[in-house]
């Protein structure tokens, strides 16, 4: 099989795996919570994707670079959302109930 075929397979794989976090981002945005995602998974996955990005830069492979840069940005968005929602949940849990008066 030709290099073009395998580059096409790589491009399809890159698009599918890179966009796999978009439904989770959308769900988290809708329900305003990401408590069901662990920091361990996000951290481990983010470090792994960052390493793949570095490897893509070393190899000068545009598919690896693009896919992993996009995926890493999705993981960063999820981390920011998870942190922001957790802070909001803590604030609302510790706020006095104004209706109780």
C-alpha positions as CSV (number, residue, x, y, z in Angstrom):
1,X,0.0,0.0,0.0
2,X,1.1,3.5,-0.7
3,X,2.3,6.2,1.7
4,X,-0.7,8.3,0.7
5,X,-3.1,5.5,1.9
6,X,-1.4,5.3,5.3
7,X,-1.3,9.0,5.6
8,X,-5.0,9.0,4.9
9,X,-5.6,6.4,7.6
10,X,-3.5,8.5,10.0
11,X,-5.5,11.6,9.2
12,X,-8.8,9.8,9.8
13,X,-7.5,8.4,13.1
14,X,-6.3,11.9,14.1
15,X,-9.7,13.5,13.3
16,X,-11.6,10.9,15.2
17,X,-9.5,10.8,18.3
18,X,-9.0,14.6,18.4
19,X,-12.7,15.3,18.2
20,X,-13.6,12.6,20.8
21,X,-13.5,15.1,23.6
22,X,-15.9,17.6,22.0
23,X,-19.1,15.8,23.2
24,X,-17.7,15.8,26.8
25,X,-16.9,19.5,26.5
26,X,-20.5,20.2,25.2
27,X,-22.0,18.0,28.0
28,X,-20.0,19.7,30.7
29,X,-21.0,23.1,29.4
30,X,-24.7,22.1,29.3
31,X,-24.8,20.6,32.8
32,X,-22.2,23.0,34.3
33,X,-20.3,20.1,35.9
34,X,-17.4,17.8,35.2
35,X,-17.2,16.0,38.5
36,X,-17.4,12.7,36.7
37,X,-14.0,13.3,35.1
38,X,-11.0,12.5,37.3
39,X,-8.0,14.8,37.6
40,X,-5.8,11.7,37.2
41,X,-7.2,10.8,33.8
42,X,-7.1,14.4,32.6
43,X,-3.5,14.9,33.8
44,X,-2.2,11.6,32.5
45,X,-3.9,11.9,29.2
46,X,-2.8,15.6,28.8
47,X,0.9,14.7,29.5
48,X,0.7,11.8,27.1
49,X,-0.8,14.0,24.3
50,X,1.8,16.7,25.0
51,X,4.5,14.1,24.6
52,X,3.0,13.0,21.3
53,X,2.9,16.7,20.2
54,X,6.6,17.0,21.0
55,X,7.3,13.8,19.1
56,X,5.3,15.2,16.1
57,X,7.4,18.4,16.2
58,X,10.6,16.3,16.3
59,X,9.4,14.2,13.3
60,X,8.0,17.3,11.6
61,X,4.8,15.4,11.0
62,X,1.9,17.8,10.4
63,X,-0.8,15.2,11.2
64,X,0.8,14.4,14.5
65,X,1.3,18.0,15.3
66,X,-2.2,19.2,14.3
67,X,-4.0,16.3,16.0
68,X,-2.1,16.5,19.2
69,X,-2.2,20.3,19.5
70,X,-6.0,20.2,19.0
71,X,-6.4,17.3,21.5
72,X,-4.2,19.0,24.0
73,X,-6.2,22.2,23.7
74,X,-9.4,20.2,24.3
75,X,-7.9,18.7,27.5
76,X,-6.9,22.1,28.6
77,X,-10.4,23.4,28.1
78,X,-11.8,20.4,30.1
79,X,-9.4,21.1,32.9
80,X,-10.3,24.8,33.0
81,X,-14.0,23.9,33.0
82,X,-13.6,21.3,35.7
83,X,-11.7,23.7,37.9
84,X,-14.2,26.5,37.3
85,X,-17.2,24.4,38.0
86,X,-15.7,22.9,41.1
87,X,-15.0,26.4,42.5
88,X,-18.5,27.5,41.7
89,X,-19.9,24.4,43.4
90,X,-17.8,25.0,46.5
91,X,-18.9,28.7,46.7
92,X,-22.6,27.8,46.3
93,X,-22.3,25.1,48.9
94,X,-20.7,27.4,51.5
95,X,-23.0,30.4,50.7
96,X,-25.7,31.1,53.3
97,X,-29.2,30.3,52.1
98,X,-30.9,33.6,51.7
99,X,-34.3,32.0,51.5
100,X,-34.0,30.5,55.0
101,X,-34.7,33.8,56.8
